[in-house]
Amino acid sequence: MSSAVVVSSENLDGQQQSSSTPASPAAEKVNLLGMSRAQLEKFFEDIGEKKFRAGQVMKWIHQYFVTDFAEMTNISGKLRAKLEQICEIKAPEVVHRHYSKDGTRKWVFRVGEGAGSLVETVLIPAEDKTGLRKTLCISSQVGCALDCSFCSTGKQGFQRDLTPDEIIGQLWMANYSYMEEVPVADRERSVTNVVMMGMGEPLLNYDAVLSSMQIMLDDFAYGMSKRRVTLSTSGVVPKIDQLAQDIDVALAISLHAPNDELRNELVPINKKYPLAQLIAACQRYIAKDGNESTRKHVTIEYVMLEGVNDQPEHAQQMIKLLKNLPSKINLIPFNPFPHAPYGRSSRNRIISFQKTLSDAGFVCTIRQTRGDDIDAACGQLVGQVADRTRRAEQWQKKVTQRQEILRTQG
């Protein structure tokens, strides 16, 4: 939830009347950017205003991308002056932006002090049957505690959770990037899809992520379809069940291995929540009453690692694992990073893997690699990350041993 401190109208009036009192340090302004409609309604009631002001301000912020209260023309001048004094609308600072030749856009945001307080957001355009789709991959944490062995983000360690304004600010900035020179009255939201799939494990920053997704779905804000907001998790089973109770969005699972022994190595959280528990949680999520078009399947993400998880027996294990789970499978070519202990599966190997799954009746696609020229692909967040431990060296040794065994057996 927002950590903003609400300033009451009584305190404001008291400050104005006590002009002879020595000035105290200026109070930190309340950032309205990450507040849900319920939080904004309470905020306005706390400062002596009507609740309906929340909807008005939300539209100005999230539909017209206005940060100056003076431009909010359907609000009285007196209220605008009050808001200017005690509030702000502030997205995270952009320290780097790069637009790829293929249309991909990347932003690096500073969310604290020092080089370790950076997060990345990537927007990927693509054509589909509805027209041009713009999918935004949003981060939820600075770094990540889960340490999946093939992910560059995990090599940074975990710094902290992002706040709701830092999460929703990524969506705000991505939309605003298409309309900086567009008159306010002509502005339209550009981002069509959101995936909570950037830095961090979203379900380990549950409250802030939930609040942010509520803003995404709110008709007074982004008004996104439930089908177009996806949360991706490595498998925090209790939080998957909680998510089913709290909101109706699409669910994706970072699977990456079809058996517990291999997944324990690639995705260490599997040691706490093994595959049987994870698949059961996915089945419960689908069974929960909700928007049928949102929950009719789970997306399975599977990064293809050469000689590690791309063999014919792994495809057969996938078929057995997912046989009772309505799912769509997305095969992801691995994107190497410095000190990465793995290589990318060959194109022929990926296509063969896909064919095996498709022949078994699964909808299986291969993700197109985008934004390589700006380090925007999955696993390359916040640029080229140096491994601070000997983790990569240890994993490289294991991979080499596994490949040698496969060559011997062949």
C-alpha positions, 0 to 999 in steps of 0.5 A: 500500500502507499506509504504516503502521509496524509495531511489533513485540512486542519493541519493545513489551516493551522499552519496558515494561521500560525505565521508568527511561529518559526517555520518547520522543515517542509513536509514531504508531499503526498505522491498521488501517482500510485494511489488506487481509487479507494485510497484517493477517495480516503485522501480527499475525505481526509482533507475535507473534500468530496470523494468524487474528486478521486475519479477526476484526479485519476483521469487527469493523471492516468488518461491525460498524463497531466502532472501539473494541478493547474491544468486540471480544469474541472477542479476549482482553483482553491482545491488546485492550490491546496493540492499543489501545496501538499501533493505531487504527481511524480514518476520515477526518474528516467536515467536512460532511455533507448528506442530500438530499431525494431520498435522496442523501447527501454527505460532505466529508472532510478528509484533510490540512491546509487547504481544499485537502485536502478530498475528497467522497463521494456515495451515490445510492439507486435502485430496481432489480429486486433492490430498493433499490440504494445506490451509493457514488461514491468519490474516489481523489485530492485533485484531479485531474491530468487536467484534463478540460475539463468537470469541476470537479475538474480545475480544482483541480489535483492535490494528492496520492493518497489512502491505502488507509485514506482510500479505504476510510474513505469506504465505512466512513463511508457504511455507518456513517451508516445504523447509528450508533444501531443496536446492534452485533449488529444492524448490516448493511452498507447500501451495495450498489454502489461506483463508483471515479468520484469525485475523481481518476483511480483508475488513477493511484493504482493500488496504493492503489485496488487494495488498497481494492477487494480489501478491498471484495471480501473476505468478511471485510470487505464481501463485495461482488460483483465485478459491484457494484464498478466502476472508472472511468477516463479511459483510462490504457491500460497500467493497464487491462491491469495491472488485468485481471491483478490483479483482476476488477471491472467497468470503465467508460470516461469517453469523452465524445467519439467522435473523437480531435480532440474527445476531445483537447480534452475529455479531454487524456489522449487525446493520449497514449492515443488512442481506437484504443489505448483501445478495444483495451485495453477489448477485452483487458480483456473477453477476459481470463479472469474472472467472465463476468458482470463482464467481459461488457461495458464501461460507456461514460460520455458527458457531454452538452455542448450543441453540442459532442458531442451532434450526430447525426454524433457519435452515428453516430461512436459507433456506428462506434467501439463496434461491436466492443466489448460495451458499455452506454452511459450518457448523462450530462446535464452539470451546470454549475459556476461558470466552466463553459465548456459548457451542458447538452444539451437533453432532446430532444437527449439523447433523440434521441441515445439513440434513434440509439444504441438503434436501432443495437442498443446498450443506452443509458440516460440517467442521472437527475440526483440530489442537485442541491440538495446539489451532489452531481452529477457534476462538482460535487465539493467544492462550487463550485470557482473556476477558478485559471487562464484555462482556462475562459475559453479553453474558453468561446471555443472552444465559442462558436466551434464553436456559431457554426459549427454555426449558420452551417452550419444 
